[in-house]
Amino acid sequence: MLITTDICIIGAGAVGLFAVLEAGASKMHCCILEAGSGIKEDVKDQALADYLKVAVSEFNPVFTGGFLNNLTKTEDHTYLLTTSNGREIACKHVIFTDIVNESYDVE
């Protein structure tokens, strides 16, 4: 299934969710790719993320799971992302909010 959106945000922590708030205020649609780091978050960080998930709900972001497998810049200057669970996301902008363990060549 192809998800088409303005912005794909990699990571649904506080930084990613604040990005959704800013994008939503600018009438941009977001897809959030959240794989879960497996790292136990601080209680305050988790509380903030939970609060922000409620706050961003008015902008109807699409949350999807999985890891980023591939990032390609298309001929029409948009991006196509593929995830570890087989999802494809087409977007105009990509925001990375955390450390990426691999490098991606964007052509």
PAZAPA-4460 file (N, C-alpha, C; in steps of 0.05 Angstrom, whole numbers, plus 32768, in hexadecimal, padded with zeros to 4 digits):
% residues 107
    n_x    n_y    n_z   ca_x   ca_y   ca_z    c_x    c_y    c_z   seq   type   mol
   8011   7FE8   8000   8000   8000   8000   8012   8019   8000     1      M     A
   800C   802B   7FEE   801C   8044   7FEC   800E   805A   7FFD     2      L     A
   801E   8066   800E   8014   807D   801E   8020   8096   8011     3      I     A
   800F   80A9   8009   8019   80C2   7FFD   8014   80D9   8011     4      T     A
   8029   80E9   8017   8027   80FD   802B   803B   8114   8025     5      T     A
   8039   812A   8034   804B   8140   8030   8066   813A   803D     6      D     A
   8065   8130   8056   807E   812B   8065   807D   8110   8072     7      I     A
   8094   8102   8070   8098   80E9   807F   80AC   80EF   8095     8      C     A
   80A3   80E9   80AE   80B4   80EE   80C5   80BD   80D3   80D0     9      I     A
   80D7   80D0   80D2   80E3   80B7   80DC   80E7   80BA   80FA    10      I     A
   80D6   80AD   810A   80D7   80AE   8127   80C0   80BD   8133    11      G     A
   80B2   80B0   8146   809A   80BB   8152   809F   80C3   816F    12      A     A
   80B8   80CB   8175   80BE   80D6   8190   80B5   80F3   8190    13      G     A
   80BD   8102   81A5   80B5   811E   81A8   80BD   812F   8190    14      A     A
   80D4   812B   8185   80DD   813C   816E   80CB   8137   8156    15      V     A
   80C6   811E   8150   80B5   8117   8139   8099   8122   813D    16      G     A
   808E   8120   8155   8073   8129   815A   8071   8148   815A    17      L     A
   8086   8156   8163   8086   8173   8160   8087   817B   8143    18      F     A
   8095   816B   8133   8096   8171   8116   807A   816E   810A    19      A     A
   806B   815A   8113   804F   8157   810A   803E   816F   8111    20      V     A
   8042   8179   8129   8033   8191   8132   8039   81A9   811F    21      L     A
   8052   81AD   811A   805A   81C4   8108   8050   81BF   80EB    22      E     A
   8052   81A7   80E1   8049   81A2   80C6   802A   81A4   80C5    23      A     A
   801C   819A   80D9   7FFF   819C   80D9   7FF6   81B9   80DA    24      G     A
   8004   81C9   80E9   7FFD   81E6   80EA   8000   81F3   80CF    25      A     A
   8011   81E8   80BE   8016   81F2   80A3   8005   81E3   808E    26      S     A
   7FF2   81D3   8098   7FDF   81C4   8086   7FED   81AF   8076    27      K     A
   8003   81A4   8080   8012   818E   8073   800A   8174   8080    28      M     A
   8008   815F   8070   8001   8144   807A   801B   8134   8080    29      H     A
   801A   8124   8095   8032   8115   809D   802D   80F7   80A0    30      C     A
   8042   80E8   809A   8043   80CC   80A1   805A   80C8   80B3    31      C     A
   8056   80BA   80C9   806B   80B6   80DD   8073   8098   80DC    32      I     A
   808D   8094   80D7   8098   8079   80D7   80A4   8073   80F2    33      L     A
   8099   8061   8101   80A2   805B   811C   80A7   803D   811F    34      E     A
   80C0   8036   8122   80C7   801A   8125   80CA   8012   8142    35      A     A
   80CF   8026   8153   80D4   801F   816F   80F1   8018   8172    36      G     A
   80FF   8026   8183   811C   8022   8186   8123   800B   8198    37      S     A
   8110   8003   81A9   8116   7FEF   81BC   8124   7FFA   81D5    38      G     A
   812A   8014   81D5   8136   8021   81EB   8120   802C   81FE    39      I     A
   8122   8025   8217   810E   802F   822A   8110   804D   822D    40      K     A
   80FA   805B   8228   80FA   8078   822A   80F7   8080   8247    41      E     A
   8102   8098   824D   80FE   80A4   8267   80E0   80A9   826B    42      D     A
   80D6   80A7   8283   80B9   80AA   8289   80AF   80C6   827F    43      V     A
   80BF   80DB   8283   80B7   80F5   827A   80B6   80F7   825C    44      K     A
   80C9   80EB   824E   80C9   80EA   8231   80B1   80DB   8226    45      D     A
   80AA   80C5   8233   8093   80B5   822B   8079   80C4   8230    46      Q     A
   8077   80D2   8246   805F   80E3   824C   805C   80F9   8238    47      A     A
   8072   8106   8230   8071   811B   821C   8068   8110   8201    48      L     A
   8074   80F9   81F9   806C   80EC   81E0   804E   80E4   81E0    49      A     A
   8045   80DA   81F6   8028   80D3   81F8   8016   80EC   81F6    50      D     A
   801E   8101   8202   800F   811A   8201   800F   8125   81E4    51      Y     A
   8026   8124   81D7   8028   812E   81BC   8018   811D   81A8    52      L     A
   8017   8103   81AC   8007   80F2   819B   7FEA   80FB   819B    53      K     A
   7FE0   8103   81B2   7FC4   810D   81B4   7FC3   8128   81A6    54      V     A
   7FD7   813A   81AA   7FD6   8154   819E   7FD7   8153   817F    55      A     A
   7FE6   8141   8174   7FE9   8140   8157   7FD1   8132   814A    56      V     A
   7FC0   8125   8159   7FAA   8116   814E   7F97   8127   813D    57      S     A
   7F95   8141   8143   7F84   8153   8134   7F8E   8156   8117    58      E     A
   7FA7   8150   8112   7FB2   8152   80F7   7FB2   8137   80E8    59      F     A
   7FA7   8122   80F4   7FA4   8108   80E8   7FBD   80FD   80DB    60      N     A
   7FD4   80FD   80E9   7FEC   80F1   80DD   7FE8   80D2   80D9    61      P     A
   7FF6   80C7   80C6   7FF5   80AA   80C2   800D   809F   80D1    62      V     A
   8008   808D   80E3   801E   807F   80F1   8022   8064   80E4    63      F     A
   803A   805D   80DE   8040   8043   80D2   8059   8037   80E0    64      T     A
   805A   801D   80E2   8071   8011   80EF   8085   8007   80DB    65      G     A
   809B   7FFD   80E5   80B0   7FF1   80D5   80C8   8003   80D4    66      G     A
   80DE   7FF8   80CA   80F7   8006   80C6   80F9   8011   80AA    67      F     A
   8108   8026   80A6   810D   8030   808B   8120   801D   807D    68      L     A
   8118   8013   8066   8129   8001   8056   8137   8010   8040    69      N     A
   8128   8022   8033   8133   8030   801B   8127   804B   8019    70      N     A
   8138   805E   800F   812F   8079   800A   8139   8081   7FEF    71      L     A
   8127   8089   7FDD   812E   808F   7FC2   8122   80AA   7FBA    72      T     A
   8132   80BC   7FAE   8127   80D5   7FA3   811E   80CF   7F87    73      K     A
   8105   80D6   7F81   80FA   80D0   7F67   80FF   80E6   7F53    74      T     A
   80F8   80E1   7F3A   80FD   80F5   7F24   80EE   810E   7F28    75      E     A
   80D7   810D   7F36   80C7   8125   7F3A   80CE   8133   7F55    76      D     A
   80E5   812C   7F60   80F1   8139   7F77   80E0   8134   7F91    77      H     A
   80D4   811D   7F92   80C7   8114   7FAA   80D7   80FC   7FB4    78      T     A
   80CF   80F0   7FCA   80DD   80D9   7FD6   80CB   80C1   7FD8    79      Y     A
   80D6   80AA   7FD4   80C8   8091   7FD8   80D7   8081   7FED    80      L     A
   80CA   807B   8003   80D5   806B   8018   80C8   8050   8018    81      L     A
   80D8   803C   801E   80CD   8021   8022   80D5   8018   803E    82      T     A
   80C2   800A   804B   80C7   8001   8066   80CB   7FE3   8068    83      T     A
   80D4   7FDB   807F   80D9   7FBE   8084   80C0   7FAE   8083    84      S     A
   80A9   7FBA   8087   8090   7FAB   8085   8081   7FAE   806A    85      N     A
   8090   7FB8   8056   8085   7FB8   803B   8075   7FD1   8034    86      G     A
   8073   7FE4   8045   8065   7FFD   803F   8076   800F   802D    87      R     A
   8069   801E   801C   8076   8032   800C   806A   804D   8013    88      E     A
   807B   8061   8016   8072   807C   801D   807D   808F   8008    89      I     A
   806C   809E   7FFB   8074   80B3   7FE8   8070   80CE   7FF6    90      A     A
   8085   80DF   7FF6   8083   80F8   8004   8094   810E   7FF7    91      C     A
   808F   8127   7FFF   809F   813D   7FF5   80B7   8143   8006    92      K     A
   80B5   813C   8020   80CB   8142   8033   80CE   812A   8046    93      H     A
   80E7   8126   8050   80ED   8111   8063   80FB   811E   807A    94      V     A
   80F2   8118   8093   80FF   8123   80AB   8109   810B   80BC    95      I     A
   8123   810A   80C2   812E   80F6   80D3   8130   8102   80EF    96      F     A
   8125   80F5   8103   8125   8101   811E   8137   80F2   8132    97      T     A
   8145   80DE   8128   8156   80CE   813A   816D   80C4   812A    98      D     A
   817F   80B7   8137   8197   80AB   812B   818E   8096   8118    99      I     A
   819A   8096   8100   8196   8081   80EC   81AE   806F   80EC   100      V     A
   81A9   8055   80EF   81C0   8043   80F1   81CC   803B   80D7   101      N     A
   81C0   8043   80C1   81CA   803D   80A7   81CB   8057   8097   102      E     A
   81DB   8057   8082   81DC   806E   8070   81CB   8067   8057   103      S     A
   81BE   807C   804C   81AE   8078   8035   81B8   808B   801F   104      Y     A
   81BD   8080   8008   81C4   8091   7FF1   81AA   809A   7FE4   105      D     A
   81A7   80B4   7FE3   818F   80BF   7FD6   8198   80CA   7FBB   106      V     A
   818D   80BE   7FA6   8195   80C6   7F8B   8182   80D9   7F80   107      E     A
***
